[in-house]
Amino acid sequence: MSPRRRPLIIALAALALAWALALGGFVIARHLQITPEKVRAYLRAVDFAKLSPDARRQALRRLAAMLNALSPEDRRTARLNQEFTGWFRHMDEAEKGEFLELTVPAGFNQMLLAFEKMPEDKRRKTIEDSLRRLREAQPPGDDGTSPSPELSPELRDKMVKLGVKTFLDQGSAETKAELQPVLEEMQRSMESGRLFRSGRPLRNE
């Protein structure tokens, strides 16, 4: 090899290696990226009801980590699938409480405090709008139907009168976990500006 050409060849080889490493990293990152489809595949692959207590705990933590890796939009999509509903149905109250703690999104407490400052009519409208958006986002199940998230009139009245934070402090772990999709939808509304007529979040005073 000519001494003059050696540095050029070395530089080209290094550049090719860098491109190969970058491409490999991109492929690996894309493979490891969590998507609603991967969450659904995991839910389908694991029969939660038949797991041992230790395996159930590990499965819940794995599911929580997958949900936390999703964007708010993808997280909602993943939670509205029938497979998630099936898992949730088999959780006991302690498991629902642990799952709630593991999956509380950032900014959740800010939303609760903002909701507390609203008048009752605004609280009711916020809950109704959040439920409506969840129903619209609900994908059809395998039988072609879409089981919509719903709250009883009694539950809605308590949330309106007490405020969500107070209601959650008094509620059971099961109630908190069942309300989480609705509360996360309320948070999405707050972050997008829909939650407030003025378009500005209420300050935490």
C-alpha positions in Angstrom: 0.0 0.0 0.0 1.3 3.4 -0.9 2.2 5.6 2.1 0.2 8.4 0.5 -2.9 6.4 0.1 -2.8 4.7 3.5 -4.4 7.6 5.5 -7.2 7.9 3.0 -8.0 4.2 3.1 -7.9 4.3 6.9 -10.2 7.3 7.0 -12.6 5.6 4.6 -12.6 2.4 6.6 -13.3 4.4 9.8 -16.2 6.2 8.1 -17.6 2.9 6.9 -17.4 1.5 10.4 -19.1 4.5 11.9 -21.9 4.2 9.4 -22.3 0.5 10.1 -22.4 1.1 13.9 -24.9 3.9 13.4 -27.1 1.8 11.2 -26.9 -1.1 13.7 -27.8 1.1 16.6 -30.8 2.4 14.7 -32.0 -1.1 13.9 -31.5 -2.2 17.5 -33.3 0.9 18.9 -36.2 0.4 16.5 -36.4 -3.3 17.6 -36.4 -2.3 21.3 -38.9 0.6 20.9 -42.1 -0.1 22.8 -45.3 0.3 20.7 -49.0 -0.4 21.5 -48.7 -3.5 19.3 -45.9 -4.9 21.4 -47.9 -4.2 24.6 -50.8 -6.0 23.1 -48.6 -8.9 22.0 -47.2 -9.2 25.5 -50.7 -9.2 27.1 -51.8 -11.9 24.7 -48.7 -14.0 25.3 -49.0 -14.0 29.1 -51.9 -15.7 30.9 -51.9 -13.5 33.9 -54.6 -15.5 35.7 -52.5 -18.6 35.7 -49.2 -17.1 37.0 -47.8 -17.7 40.5 -47.8 -14.7 42.9 -44.1 -13.9 42.1 -44.6 -14.3 38.4 -47.7 -12.0 38.6 -45.7 -9.3 40.3 -42.9 -9.5 37.7 -45.5 -9.5 34.9 -47.2 -6.4 36.3 -43.9 -4.5 36.6 -43.0 -5.5 33.1 -46.3 -4.2 31.8 -46.0 -1.0 33.8 -42.5 -0.4 32.3 -43.8 -0.9 28.8 -46.7 1.5 29.4 -44.4 4.1 30.9 -42.2 3.9 27.8 -45.1 4.9 25.5 -46.3 8.4 24.5 -49.5 9.6 26.1 -51.4 8.8 22.8 -49.9 5.3 22.5 -50.5 4.7 26.2 -54.2 5.4 25.8 -54.4 3.1 22.8 -52.7 0.3 24.7 -54.9 0.6 27.7 -58.1 0.5 25.7 -57.5 -2.9 24.2 -59.5 -5.9 25.4 -56.4 -7.7 26.4 -55.6 -5.1 29.0 -59.1 -5.3 30.3 -58.7 -9.0 30.7 -55.6 -8.6 32.7 -57.1 -5.9 34.8 -60.1 -8.1 35.6 -57.8 -10.7 37.2 -55.8 -8.3 39.4 -56.7 -8.2 43.1 -56.9 -4.9 44.9 -53.3 -4.9 46.1 -52.1 -5.6 42.5 -54.3 -2.8 41.2 -52.8 -0.4 43.8 -49.3 -1.4 42.9 -50.0 -1.0 39.2 -51.5 2.4 39.8 -48.4 3.6 41.7 -46.1 2.2 39.0 -47.9 3.9 36.1 -48.9 7.3 37.5 -47.8 9.8 34.7 -45.7 12.9 35.3 -47.8 15.9 36.0 -50.7 13.9 37.4 -50.8 15.8 40.7 -50.8 19.1 38.9 -53.9 18.0 37.0 -55.6 16.9 40.3 -54.9 20.3 41.9 -56.2 22.1 38.8 -59.4 20.1 38.9 -59.9 21.0 42.5 -60.0 24.7 41.7 -62.8 24.3 39.1 -66.4 25.1 39.7 -68.7 22.1 39.8 -70.2 22.7 36.4 -66.7 22.8 34.8 -65.7 19.6 36.7 -68.7 17.8 35.3 -68.1 18.9 31.8 -64.4 17.9 32.0 -65.4 14.4 33.2 -68.1 14.1 30.5 -65.7 15.3 27.7 -63.0 12.9 28.9 -65.4 9.9 28.8 -66.6 10.9 25.4 -63.1 11.0 24.0 -62.3 7.6 25.5 -65.4 6.1 23.9 -64.4 7.6 20.5 -60.9 6.2 20.8 -62.0 2.7 21.9 -61.0 0.2 19.2 -63.5 -2.5 18.3 -63.0 -5.8 20.0 -62.6 -9.2 18.3 -66.4 -9.5 18.2 -66.8 -6.1 16.5 -68.1 -4.3 19.6 -66.4 -1.5 21.5 -66.8 -1.8 25.3 -66.7 1.9 26.3 -65.2 3.2 29.6 -68.1 4.3 31.8 -68.7 5.8 35.2 -72.0 5.5 37.1 -73.9 8.7 37.8 -73.2 8.2 41.5 -69.5 8.0 40.9 -69.5 11.1 38.7 -71.5 13.1 41.3 -68.9 12.2 44.0 -66.0 13.3 41.7 -67.8 16.6 40.9 -68.7 17.4 44.5 -65.6 16.2 46.3 -63.0 16.9 43.6 -60.9 14.1 42.2 -58.0 14.4 44.7 -60.3 14.1 47.7 -62.2 11.4 46.1 -59.1 9.4 45.4 -57.8 9.8 48.9 -61.0 8.2 50.2 -61.4 5.6 47.5 -60.1 2.0 47.4 -57.1 0.9 45.2 -59.6 -0.8 42.9 -61.6 2.4 42.4 -58.4 4.4 41.8 -57.1 1.9 39.2 -60.5 1.8 37.4 -60.6 5.6 37.2 -57.0 5.9 35.9 -57.8 6.0 32.2 -60.4 8.7 32.7 -58.0 10.7 34.8 -55.2 10.4 32.3 -57.6 11.6 29.6 -58.3 14.6 31.8 -54.6 15.2 32.1 -54.2 15.1 28.3 -56.9 17.8 28.1 -55.1 19.9 30.6 -51.8 19.6 28.7 -53.4 20.4 25.4 -55.2 23.5 26.8 -58.7 22.0 26.3 -59.3 21.8 30.1 -59.5 25.6 30.6 -61.6 28.1 28.8 -58.9 30.7 29.1 -56.4 28.3 27.5 -54.0 28.7 30.5 -53.4 26.1 33.2 -54.4 27.2 36.7 -51.4 27.9 38.9 -50.6 25.8 41.9 -50.8 28.5 44.6 
